[in-house]
Amino acid sequence: MTTVAVYQCPLCDYRVDTEAGDQAEGFSPGFDWDAEVPEDWFCPDCGVRDKVDFDKVS
């Protein structure tokens, strides 16, 4: 079961909503953050953060 959540870059505030997805990054609506986002995925806006640095905000 996929948990709906929003993750935010701590530097530039870019947000990824797992319910809405992010077509530009290849994430379909309802994607699983833990299973589908590679560990070395970085912020598409500022490029300096890895997945592990993103904060779960909801």
PDB file of N, CA, C and O in Angstrom:
ATOM      1  N   MET A   1       0.836  -1.190   0.000  1.00  0.00           N
ATOM      2  CA  MET A   1       0.000   0.000   0.000  1.00  0.00           C
ATOM      3  C   MET A   1       0.880   1.254   0.000  1.00  0.00           C
ATOM      4  O   MET A   1       1.804   1.366   0.806  1.00  0.00           O
ATOM      5  N   THR A   2       0.597   2.177  -0.888  1.00  0.00           N
ATOM      6  CA  THR A   2       1.364   3.405  -1.017  1.00  0.00           C
ATOM      7  C   THR A   2       0.817   4.464  -0.066  1.00  0.00           C
ATOM      8  O   THR A   2      -0.391   4.687   0.007  1.00  0.00           O
ATOM      9  N   THR A   3       1.718   5.106   0.654  1.00  0.00           N
ATOM     10  CA  THR A   3       1.329   6.182   1.552  1.00  0.00           C
ATOM     11  C   THR A   3       1.378   7.496   0.794  1.00  0.00           C
ATOM     12  O   THR A   3       2.379   7.811   0.150  1.00  0.00           O
ATOM     13  N   VAL A   4       0.299   8.262   0.870  1.00  0.00           N
ATOM     14  CA  VAL A   4       0.258   9.573   0.232  1.00  0.00           C
ATOM     15  C   VAL A   4       1.030  10.548   1.107  1.00  0.00           C
ATOM     16  O   VAL A   4       0.788  10.635   2.311  1.00  0.00           O
ATOM     17  N   ALA A   5       1.957  11.277   0.504  1.00  0.00           N
ATOM     18  CA  ALA A   5       2.775  12.216   1.258  1.00  0.00           C
ATOM     19  C   ALA A   5       3.312  13.300   0.340  1.00  0.00           C
ATOM     20  O   ALA A   5       3.301  13.162  -0.883  1.00  0.00           O
ATOM     21  N   VAL A   6       3.779  14.371   0.943  1.00  0.00           N
ATOM     22  CA  VAL A   6       4.438  15.453   0.223  1.00  0.00           C
ATOM     23  C   VAL A   6       5.842  15.577   0.798  1.00  0.00           C
ATOM     24  O   VAL A   6       6.027  15.636   2.014  1.00  0.00           O
ATOM     25  N   TYR A   7       6.824  15.616  -0.088  1.00  0.00           N
ATOM     26  CA  TYR A   7       8.220  15.757   0.311  1.00  0.00           C
ATOM     27  C   TYR A   7       8.746  17.074  -0.235  1.00  0.00           C
ATOM     28  O   TYR A   7       8.409  17.471  -1.350  1.00  0.00           O
ATOM     29  N   GLN A   8       9.581  17.753   0.560  1.00  0.00           N
ATOM     30  CA  GLN A   8      10.053  19.091   0.200  1.00  0.00           C
ATOM     31  C   GLN A   8      11.569  19.190   0.319  1.00  0.00           C
ATOM     32  O   GLN A   8      12.166  18.689   1.271  1.00  0.00           O
ATOM     33  N   CYS A   9      12.176  19.845  -0.663  1.00  0.00           N
ATOM     34  CA  CYS A   9      13.608  20.129  -0.624  1.00  0.00           C
ATOM     35  C   CYS A   9      13.857  21.195   0.447  1.00  0.00           C
ATOM     36  O   CYS A   9      13.191  22.230   0.443  1.00  0.00           O
ATOM     37  N   PRO A  10      14.797  20.964   1.357  1.00  0.00           N
ATOM     38  CA  PRO A  10      15.050  21.935   2.420  1.00  0.00           C
ATOM     39  C   PRO A  10      15.763  23.194   1.944  1.00  0.00           C
ATOM     40  O   PRO A  10      15.820  24.181   2.677  1.00  0.00           O
ATOM     41  N   LEU A  11      16.305  23.177   0.738  1.00  0.00           N
ATOM     42  CA  LEU A  11      17.026  24.349   0.241  1.00  0.00           C
ATOM     43  C   LEU A  11      16.125  25.285  -0.556  1.00  0.00           C
ATOM     44  O   LEU A  11      16.089  26.488  -0.298  1.00  0.00           O
ATOM     45  N   CYS A  12      15.393  24.730  -1.530  1.00  0.00           N
ATOM     46  CA  CYS A  12      14.633  25.601  -2.430  1.00  0.00           C
ATOM     47  C   CYS A  12      13.116  25.460  -2.277  1.00  0.00           C
ATOM     48  O   CYS A  12      12.363  26.171  -2.941  1.00  0.00           O
ATOM     49  N   ASP A  13      12.667  24.560  -1.419  1.00  0.00           N
ATOM     50  CA  ASP A  13      11.246  24.337  -1.150  1.00  0.00           C
ATOM     51  C   ASP A  13      10.492  23.655  -2.290  1.00  0.00           C
ATOM     52  O   ASP A  13       9.261  23.650  -2.282  1.00  0.00           O
ATOM     53  N   TYR A  14      11.195  23.076  -3.273  1.00  0.00           N
ATOM     54  CA  TYR A  14      10.547  22.272  -4.311  1.00  0.00           C
ATOM     55  C   TYR A  14       9.800  21.138  -3.621  1.00  0.00           C
ATOM     56  O   TYR A  14      10.332  20.514  -2.703  1.00  0.00           O
ATOM     57  N   ARG A  15       8.573  20.866  -4.054  1.00  0.00           N
ATOM     58  CA  ARG A  15       7.752  19.829  -3.438  1.00  0.00           C
ATOM     59  C   ARG A  15       7.369  18.743  -4.431  1.00  0.00           C
ATOM     60  O   ARG A  15       7.141  18.999  -5.613  1.00  0.00           O
ATOM     61  N   VAL A  16       7.308  17.525  -3.913  1.00  0.00           N
ATOM     62  CA  VAL A  16       6.855  16.374  -4.671  1.00  0.00           C
ATOM     63  C   VAL A  16       5.676  15.778  -3.904  1.00  0.00           C
ATOM     64  O   VAL A  16       5.816  15.386  -2.746  1.00  0.00           O
ATOM     65  N   ASP A  17       4.521  15.714  -4.552  1.00  0.00           N
ATOM     66  CA  ASP A  17       3.308  15.157  -3.958  1.00  0.00           C
ATOM     67  C   ASP A  17       3.100  13.770  -4.552  1.00  0.00           C
ATOM     68  O   ASP A  17       2.877  13.635  -5.755  1.00  0.00           O
ATOM     69  N   THR A  18       3.171  12.740  -3.715  1.00  0.00           N
ATOM     70  CA  THR A  18       3.058  11.377  -4.246  1.00  0.00           C
ATOM     71  C   THR A  18       1.667  11.086  -4.803  1.00  0.00           C
ATOM     72  O   THR A  18       1.517  10.239  -5.683  1.00  0.00           O
ATOM     73  N   GLU A  19       0.661  11.775  -4.304  1.00  0.00           N
ATOM     74  CA  GLU A  19      -0.694  11.570  -4.825  1.00  0.00           C
ATOM     75  C   GLU A  19      -0.832  12.158  -6.231  1.00  0.00           C
ATOM     76  O   GLU A  19      -1.422  11.531  -7.110  1.00  0.00           O
ATOM     77  N   ALA A  20      -0.298  13.345  -6.442  1.00  0.00           N
ATOM     78  CA  ALA A  20      -0.399  14.024  -7.736  1.00  0.00           C
ATOM     79  C   ALA A  20       0.630  13.530  -8.739  1.00  0.00           C
ATOM     80  O   ALA A  20       0.390  13.570  -9.946  1.00  0.00           O
ATOM     81  N   GLY A  21       1.784  13.062  -8.247  1.00  0.00           N
ATOM     82  CA  GLY A  21       2.864  12.664  -9.131  1.00  0.00           C
ATOM     83  C   GLY A  21       3.615  13.875  -9.661  1.00  0.00           C
ATOM     84  O   GLY A  21       3.322  15.013  -9.294  1.00  0.00           O
ATOM     85  N   ASP A  22       4.572  13.620 -10.515  1.00  0.00           N
ATOM     86  CA  ASP A  22       5.365  14.678 -11.144  1.00  0.00           C
ATOM     87  C   ASP A  22       5.773  14.159 -12.516  1.00  0.00           C
ATOM     88  O   ASP A  22       6.799  13.495 -12.667  1.00  0.00           O
ATOM     89  N   GLN A  23       4.960  14.469 -13.501  1.00  0.00           N
ATOM     90  CA  GLN A  23       5.173  13.946 -14.843  1.00  0.00           C
ATOM     91  C   GLN A  23       6.544  14.324 -15.401  1.00  0.00           C
ATOM     92  O   GLN A  23       7.177  13.515 -16.080  1.00  0.00           O
ATOM     93  N   ALA A  24       7.004  15.533 -15.126  1.00  0.00           N
ATOM     94  CA  ALA A  24       8.299  15.982 -15.630  1.00  0.00           C
ATOM     95  C   ALA A  24       9.447  15.125 -15.099  1.00  0.00           C
ATOM     96  O   ALA A  24      10.467  14.964 -15.769  1.00  0.00           O
ATOM     97  N   GLU A  25       9.283  14.582 -13.903  1.00  0.00           N
ATOM     98  CA  GLU A  25      10.313  13.739 -13.299  1.00  0.00           C
ATOM     99  C   GLU A  25      10.055  12.253 -13.522  1.00  0.00           C
ATOM    100  O   GLU A  25      10.854  11.415 -13.106  1.00  0.00           O
ATOM    101  N   GLY A  26       8.928  11.920 -14.186  1.00  0.00           N
ATOM    102  CA  GLY A  26       8.623  10.531 -14.489  1.00  0.00           C
ATOM    103  C   GLY A  26       7.884   9.791 -13.392  1.00  0.00           C
ATOM    104  O   GLY A  26       7.856   8.561 -13.391  1.00  0.00           O
ATOM    105  N   PHE A  27       7.283  10.517 -12.458  1.00  0.00           N
ATOM    106  CA  PHE A  27       6.533   9.902 -11.365  1.00  0.00           C
ATOM    107  C   PHE A  27       5.041  10.032 -11.641  1.00  0.00           C
ATOM    108  O   PHE A  27       4.508  11.140 -11.698  1.00  0.00           O
ATOM    109  N   SER A  28       4.376   8.905 -11.810  1.00  0.00           N
ATOM    110  CA  SER A  28       2.940   8.929 -12.086  1.00  0.00           C
ATOM    111  C   SER A  28       2.159   9.162 -10.788  1.00  0.00           C
ATOM    112  O   SER A  28       2.682   8.908  -9.703  1.00  0.00           O
ATOM    113  N   PRO A  29       0.919   9.639 -10.889  1.00  0.00           N
ATOM    114  CA  PRO A  29       0.105   9.849  -9.691  1.00  0.00           C
ATOM    115  C   PRO A  29       0.012   8.568  -8.855  1.00  0.00           C
ATOM    116  O   PRO A  29      -0.187   7.474  -9.383  1.00  0.00           O
ATOM    117  N   GLY A  30       0.161   8.735  -7.545  1.00  0.00           N
ATOM    118  CA  GLY A  30       0.091   7.606  -6.641  1.00  0.00           C
ATOM    119  C   GLY A  30       1.383   6.816  -6.524  1.00  0.00           C
ATOM    120  O   GLY A  30       1.373   5.687  -6.034  1.00  0.00           O
ATOM    121  N   PHE A  31       2.502   7.394  -6.971  1.00  0.00           N
ATOM    122  CA  PHE A  31       3.765   6.652  -6.919  1.00  0.00           C
ATOM    123  C   PHE A  31       4.240   6.451  -5.477  1.00  0.00           C
ATOM    124  O   PHE A  31       3.841   7.174  -4.565  1.00  0.00           O
ATOM    125  N   ASP A  32       5.088   5.467  -5.304  1.00  0.00           N
ATOM    126  CA  ASP A  32       5.634   5.109  -3.993  1.00  0.00           C
ATOM    127  C   ASP A  32       7.017   5.753  -3.848  1.00  0.00           C
ATOM    128  O   ASP A  32       7.958   5.383  -4.550  1.00  0.00           O
ATOM    129  N   TRP A  33       7.128   6.704  -2.947  1.00  0.00           N
ATOM    130  CA  TRP A  33       8.378   7.448  -2.732  1.00  0.00           C
ATOM    131  C   TRP A  33       9.530   6.499  -2.417  1.00  0.00           C
ATOM    132  O   TRP A  33      10.608   6.619  -2.999  1.00  0.00           O
ATOM    133  N   ASP A  34       9.313   5.565  -1.508  1.00  0.00           N
ATOM    134  CA  ASP A  34      10.390   4.675  -1.074  1.00  0.00           C
ATOM    135  C   ASP A  34      10.826   3.705  -2.164  1.00  0.00           C
ATOM    136  O   ASP A  34      12.019   3.450  -2.328  1.00  0.00           O
ATOM    137  N   ALA A  35       9.874   3.166  -2.905  1.00  0.00           N
ATOM    138  CA  ALA A  35      10.181   2.134  -3.894  1.00  0.00           C
ATOM    139  C   ALA A  35      10.545   2.675  -5.273  1.00  0.00           C
ATOM    140  O   ALA A  35      11.329   2.049  -5.986  1.00  0.00           O
ATOM    141  N   GLU A  36       9.992   3.825  -5.662  1.00  0.00           N
ATOM    142  CA  GLU A  36      10.149   4.287  -7.040  1.00  0.00           C
ATOM    143  C   GLU A  36      11.128   5.441  -7.241  1.00  0.00           C
ATOM    144  O   GLU A  36      11.529   5.709  -8.374  1.00  0.00           O
ATOM    145  N   VAL A  37      11.516   6.122  -6.183  1.00  0.00           N
ATOM    146  CA  VAL A  37      12.456   7.242  -6.312  1.00  0.00           C
ATOM    147  C   VAL A  37      13.856   6.729  -5.968  1.00  0.00           C
ATOM    148  O   VAL A  37      14.096   6.291  -4.843  1.00  0.00           O
ATOM    149  N   PRO A  38      14.777   6.782  -6.928  1.00  0.00           N
ATOM    150  CA  PRO A  38      16.131   6.291  -6.661  1.00  0.00           C
ATOM    151  C   PRO A  38      16.806   7.085  -5.534  1.00  0.00           C
ATOM    152  O   PRO A  38      16.531   8.271  -5.351  1.00  0.00           O
ATOM    153  N   GLU A  39      17.676   6.431  -4.794  1.00  0.00           N
ATOM    154  CA  GLU A  39      18.378   7.093  -3.681  1.00  0.00           C
ATOM    155  C   GLU A  39      19.228   8.267  -4.150  1.00  0.00           C
ATOM    156  O   GLU A  39      19.425   9.225  -3.403  1.00  0.00           O
ATOM    157  N   ASP A  40      19.734   8.202  -5.385  1.00  0.00           N
ATOM    158  CA  ASP A  40      20.577   9.287  -5.884  1.00  0.00           C
ATOM    159  C   ASP A  40      19.789  10.342  -6.676  1.00  0.00           C
ATOM    160  O   ASP A  40      20.384  11.196  -7.334  1.00  0.00           O
ATOM    161  N   TRP A  41      18.460  10.281  -6.611  1.00  0.00           N
ATOM    162  CA  TRP A  41      17.632  11.290  -7.267  1.00  0.00           C
ATOM    163  C   TRP A  41      17.864  12.621  -6.569  1.00  0.00           C
ATOM    164  O   TRP A  41      17.906  12.682  -5.340  1.00  0.00           O
ATOM    165  N   PHE A  42      18.014  13.681  -7.343  1.00  0.00           N
ATOM    166  CA  PHE A  42      18.292  15.002  -6.768  1.00  0.00           C
ATOM    167  C   PHE A  42      17.185  15.979  -7.117  1.00  0.00           C
ATOM    168  O   PHE A  42      16.380  15.724  -8.012  1.00  0.00           O
ATOM    169  N   CYS A  43      17.148  17.088  -6.413  1.00  0.00           N
ATOM    170  CA  CYS A  43      16.128  18.108  -6.628  1.00  0.00           C
ATOM    171  C   CYS A  43      16.228  18.656  -8.049  1.00  0.00           C
ATOM    172  O   CYS A  43      17.299  19.108  -8.453  1.00  0.00           O
ATOM    173  N   PRO A  44      15.139  18.626  -8.816  1.00  0.00           N
ATOM    174  CA  PRO A  44      15.190  19.123 -10.192  1.00  0.00           C
ATOM    175  C   PRO A  44      15.266  20.644 -10.278  1.00  0.00           C
ATOM    176  O   PRO A  44      15.595  21.179 -11.336  1.00  0.00           O
ATOM    177  N   ASP A  45      14.970  21.351  -9.193  1.00  0.00           N
ATOM    178  CA  ASP A  45      15.046  22.816  -9.216  1.00  0.00           C
ATOM    179  C   ASP A  45      16.427  23.335  -8.835  1.00  0.00           C
ATOM    180  O   ASP A  45      16.982  24.179  -9.537  1.00  0.00           O
ATOM    181  N   CYS A  46      16.984  22.847  -7.743  1.00  0.00           N
ATOM    182  CA  CYS A  46      18.276  23.388  -7.297  1.00  0.00           C
ATOM    183  C   CYS A  46      19.423  22.408  -7.514  1.00  0.00           C
ATOM    184  O   CYS A  46      20.584  22.815  -7.545  1.00  0.00           O
ATOM    185  N   GLY A  47      19.113  21.118  -7.664  1.00  0.00           N
ATOM    186  CA  GLY A  47      20.114  20.120  -8.015  1.00  0.00           C
ATOM    187  C   GLY A  47      21.130  19.773  -6.951  1.00  0.00           C
ATOM    188  O   GLY A  47      22.083  19.050  -7.241  1.00  0.00           O
ATOM    189  N   VAL A  48      20.972  20.251  -5.746  1.00  0.00           N
ATOM    190  CA  VAL A  48      22.018  20.009  -4.759  1.00  0.00           C
ATOM    191  C   VAL A  48      21.630  19.059  -3.644  1.00  0.00           C
ATOM    192  O   VAL A  48      22.444  18.770  -2.766  1.00  0.00           O
ATOM    193  N   ARG A  49      20.416  18.577  -3.664  1.00  0.00           N
ATOM    194  CA  ARG A  49      19.975  17.679  -2.596  1.00  0.00           C
ATOM    195  C   ARG A  49      19.671  16.303  -3.149  1.00  0.00           C
ATOM    196  O   ARG A  49      19.218  16.172  -4.286  1.00  0.00           O
ATOM    197  N   ASP A  50      19.915  15.285  -2.358  1.00  0.00           N
ATOM    198  CA  ASP A  50      19.544  13.924  -2.706  1.00  0.00           C
ATOM    199  C   ASP A  50      18.217  13.581  -2.047  1.00  0.00           C
ATOM    200  O   ASP A  50      17.740  14.309  -1.176  1.00  0.00           O
ATOM    201  N   LYS A  51      17.629  12.478  -2.463  1.00  0.00           N
ATOM    202  CA  LYS A  51      16.346  12.025  -1.930  1.00  0.00           C
ATOM    203  C   LYS A  51      16.347  12.022  -0.401  1.00  0.00           C
ATOM    204  O   LYS A  51      15.370  12.444   0.218  1.00  0.00           O
ATOM    205  N   VAL A  52      17.404  11.563   0.194  1.00  0.00           N
ATOM    206  CA  VAL A  52      17.489  11.439   1.645  1.00  0.00           C
ATOM    207  C   VAL A  52      17.352  12.798   2.359  1.00  0.00           C
ATOM    208  O   VAL A  52      16.950  12.848   3.521  1.00  0.00           O
ATOM    209  N   ASP A  53      17.680  13.880   1.674  1.00  0.00           N
ATOM    210  CA  ASP A  53      17.616  15.210   2.271  1.00  0.00           C
ATOM    211  C   ASP A  53      16.206  15.813   2.261  1.00  0.00           C
ATOM    212  O   ASP A  53      15.941  16.768   2.990  1.00  0.00           O
ATOM    213  N   PHE A  54      15.308  15.271   1.449  1.00  0.00           N
ATOM    214  CA  PHE A  54      13.961  15.801   1.371  1.00  0.00           C
ATOM    215  C   PHE A  54      13.212  15.557   2.682  1.00  0.00           C
ATOM    216  O   PHE A  54      13.332  14.494   3.290  1.00  0.00           O
ATOM    217  N   ASP A  55      12.449  16.544   3.101  1.00  0.00           N
ATOM    218  CA  ASP A  55      11.654  16.449   4.329  1.00  0.00           C
ATOM    219  C   ASP A  55      10.222  16.062   3.990  1.00  0.00           C
ATOM    220  O   ASP A  55       9.630  16.598   3.053  1.00  0.00           O
ATOM    221  N   LYS A  56       9.672  15.130   4.755  1.00  0.00           N
ATOM    222  CA  LYS A  56       8.267  14.770   4.608  1.00  0.00           C
ATOM    223  C   LYS A  56       7.463  15.857   5.330  1.00  0.00           C
ATOM    224  O   LYS A  56       7.603  16.040   6.540  1.00  0.00           O
ATOM    225  N   VAL A  57       6.619  16.579   4.577  1.00  0.00           N
ATOM    226  CA  VAL A  57       5.886  17.704   5.158  1.00  0.00           C
ATOM    227  C   VAL A  57       4.405  17.419   5.357  1.00  0.00           C
ATOM    228  O   VAL A  57       3.717  18.191   6.025  1.00  0.00           O
ATOM    229  N   SER A  58       3.909  16.345   4.800  1.00  0.00           N
ATOM    230  CA  SER A  58       2.524  15.931   5.057  1.00  0.00           C
ATOM    231  C   SER A  58       2.309  14.523   4.554  1.00  0.00           C
ATOM    232  O   SER A  58       1.207  13.986   4.675  1.00  0.00           O
TER     233      SER A  58
END
